[in-house]
Amino acid sequence: MNFAQLLLPDFSLILCGYLVCRYTALNRTVWEQVDRLGYYFLFPVLLFHSIVKSPLDLGAASSLIAAGLLMGLAGVGLSYSLPYLPWLGRQIDARDHAASAQVAFRFNSFIALALAERLAGPQGLLLIAVLIGVCVPPFNMAAVWPMARQGRTGFVGALLRNPLIVGTASGLAANLLGFSIPSWLEPGVTRIGAASLALGLMAAGAGMQFGPLARGKTLAAAVLGIRHFVLPLLAYALALLFRLDPVQTAVLLAFSALPTAPSAYVLASRMGYNGPYVGALVTLSTLLGMLSLPFALGVLR
């Protein structure tokens, strides 16, 4: 499987946003409004639709769900712990950590869906949809917590005001209640989802500045190391522990090695944190996915 080809569209959109912002009249003033549009409308619709459109058979995939949640929660714990490590903590800026901790455990759902279908066909697609539906709400809440805590805003209030949390939680509730989007509405909602992905990646490129990485190299290496090396190793161990079948193992390993979520940049920017730093991490994570996916699916599998 050509992982570089799979990740090239995402990386190309990030690069396109960077070039358009730097070398045309569509400067940061324009892209700030794109950020707002994505955060308050496009991304919530995308998350709701992604979760609602695939039935969640929680019983049939209980072992896979448990392994995926444990892997993600381990990533959350590791990323949260970075400022408290004896040597590492002194080199980490608290606000940069609050914004970028999410990079270590969030994932790109679109690449996940495309990859699972190529790996295992309809069965793989259904399994990854179950993982996405179950993992997105807690992972998004875990992404909000450090920023709400660092900014001294109420966590519950931050969740209730966060459109990404509202979109994922309502999508999961609607799915479990058996709600489906009417067929006449499906094409429009699908196009909104496609627009959110394209604009979100371009906005990440437009906001990207590699300068902040110079003073946050230790933090960047830590969160990206968790995302692209530690989580695949944990997934391999959990696949053995839960005795997953070959298809479930392949899906879990692919899930563990995905690039981080493009909306990480949008979330950090909208909550008043260092968006350019997180945008640079999203770009680096997309590139590192070209190494971590072959590592997980080729070496570990």
Secondary structure, DSSP 8 states (H G I E B T S, - for coil): --HHHHHHHHHHHHHHHHHHHHHSS--HHHHHHHHHHIIIIIHHHHHHHHHHTS---TTTTHHHHHHHHHHHHHHHHHHHHGGGSTTTGGG--HHHHHHHGGGGT---HHHHHHHHHHHHHHHHHHHHHHHHHHHHHHHHHHHHHHHHHHTT--HHHHHHH-HHHHHHHHHHHHHHTT----TTTHHHHHHHHHHHHHHHHHHHHHT--SHHHHH-HHHHHHHHHIIIIIHHHHHHHHHHHTT--HHHHHHHHHHHT----THHHHHHHHTTS-HHHHHHHHHHHHHHHHHHHHIIIIII-
